[in-house]
Amino acid sequence: MRVLITGGTGLLGKSLVETARQGFDILVTHLGNCGLKDESCVKYKVLDIRDAKQHASLYEEFRPDVTIHTAGVGSPDYAEKHREEAKEINVGGTRNIIRNCEKFRSRFIYISSNGVYDGDNAPYREDDETRPINYYGKIKLEGEDISKRSALTYSIVRPILLYGWNHPGGRKNIVTYALSRLEKGEEVFAYDDVFVNPVFGPACASAIWKIIEEERYETFNIAGKDTVSICGLVRRAAEIFGFDPGLVIPVQQGFFNELVRRPKDTSYDTAKMRDLLGITPFSIEEGLLIMKTAGKR
């Protein structure tokens, strides 16, 4: 099977490569330089998802059976401050990928976000009402709508907050950011009024591979077992990695002078993930212990 993954420098893209099944021929597109090197079954290519001409050539040459679209602007504040650019990437880039998928009959996995929910009615199931409260959530939902209107066999996957080892030089997630400060004895300020059931990156990637292998082309909310505040997650990471949890300082929204409000509680009901994919969500402790055992990669 030939699989195209957009956004290879992100945590999910990295996790997809690391958990890929044997026998898959994988091409990963990305921006930035994280020292990515081709392997026997994995090739990397620097390519902007907005570049329609280059993508047309890429699809013509590679002809993926499945496209997993993880690329995009992932910061709500950046999206708010750079609305035109964020829409060009998250909506225009998605439309570009979908057009090529339609032309070359590639099945499509659209990676959405918990940001499509308002945070007032958790835990969320896949068929609950979507009502984003910031611009980032709105353009992620627009990407979902484009997918639904396409002629594709598609799945919409909504990972909640992801954590795990990012590429060296890649964008940190809340856990790796916190660990980088804690190991230097620095304080970490974290929300105690934003709640999620965070998902370990490789566990989310494994769920996506299961969707593809079993052809479960539906909408899935992917999350972990435990619902905690962001502060609770960071404190647990400090404890497991042997750092001082007293360095983790609880704060509320507004402390960082954020441009946009985050949903208060977007935790998921994971029944569909468990029942249809047969996946038992990881606890926070399980994911963090795997990170600790593996070490930085």
Rosetta blueprint (number, residue, H / E / L):
1 M L
2 R E
3 V E
4 L E
5 I E
6 T E
7 G L
8 G L
9 T L
10 G L
11 L H
12 L H
13 G H
14 K H
15 S H
16 L H
17 V H
18 E H
19 T L
20 A L
21 R L
22 Q L
23 G L
24 F L
25 D E
26 I E
27 L E
28 V E
29 T E
30 H E
31 L L
32 G L
33 N L
34 C L
35 G L
36 L L
37 K L
38 D L
39 E L
40 S L
41 C L
42 V E
43 K E
44 Y E
45 K E
46 V E
47 L L
48 D L
49 I L
50 R L
51 D L
52 A H
53 K H
54 Q H
55 H H
56 A H
57 S H
58 L H
59 Y H
60 E H
61 E H
62 F H
63 R L
64 P L
65 D L
66 V E
67 T E
68 I E
69 H E
70 T L
71 A L
72 G L
73 V L
74 G L
75 S L
76 P H
77 D H
78 Y H
79 A H
80 E H
81 K H
82 H L
83 R H
84 E H
85 E H
86 A H
87 K H
88 E H
89 I H
90 N H
91 V H
92 G H
93 G H
94 T H
95 R H
96 N H
97 I H
98 I H
99 R H
100 N H
101 C H
102 E H
103 K H
104 F H
105 R L
106 S L
107 R E
108 F E
109 I E
110 Y E
111 I E
112 S L
113 S L
114 N H
115 G H
116 V H
117 Y L
118 D L
119 G L
120 D L
121 N L
122 A L
123 P L
124 Y E
125 R L
126 E L
127 D L
128 D L
129 E L
130 T L
131 R L
132 P L
133 I L
134 N L
135 Y H
136 Y H
137 G H
138 K H
139 I H
140 K H
141 L H
142 E H
143 G H
144 E H
145 D H
146 I H
147 S H
148 K H
149 R H
150 S L
151 A L
152 L L
153 T L
154 Y E
155 S E
156 I E
157 V E
158 R E
159 P E
160 I L
161 L L
162 L E
163 Y E
164 G L
165 W L
166 N L
167 H L
168 P L
169 G L
170 G L
171 R L
172 K L
173 N L
174 I H
175 V H
176 T H
177 Y H
178 A H
179 L H
180 S H
181 R H
182 L H
183 E L
184 K L
185 G L
186 E L
187 E L
188 V E
189 F E
190 A E
191 Y E
192 D L
193 D L
194 V L
195 F E
196 V E
197 N L
198 P L
199 V E
200 F E
201 G H
202 P H
203 A H
204 C H
205 A H
206 S H
207 A H
208 I H
209 W H
210 K H
211 I H
212 I H
213 E H
214 E L
215 E L
216 R L
217 Y L
218 E L
219 T E
220 F E
221 N E
222 I E
223 A L
224 G L
225 K L
226 D L
227 T L
228 V E
229 S E
230 I H
231 C H
232 G H
233 L H
234 V H
235 R H
236 R H
237 A H
238 A H
239 E H
240 I H
241 F L
242 G L
243 F L
244 D L
245 P H
246 G H
247 L H
248 V E
249 I E
250 P E
251 V E
252 Q L
253 Q L
254 G L
255 F L
256 F L
257 N L
258 E L
259 L L
260 V L
261 R L
262 R L
263 P L
264 K L
265 D E
266 T L
267 S L
268 Y E
269 D L
270 T L
271 A H
272 K H
273 M H
274 R H
275 D H
276 L H
277 L H
278 G L
279 I L
280 T L
281 P L
282 F L
283 S L
284 I H
285 E H
286 E H
287 G H
288 L H
289 L H
290 I H
291 M H
292 K H
293 T H
294 A H
295 G L
296 K L
297 R L
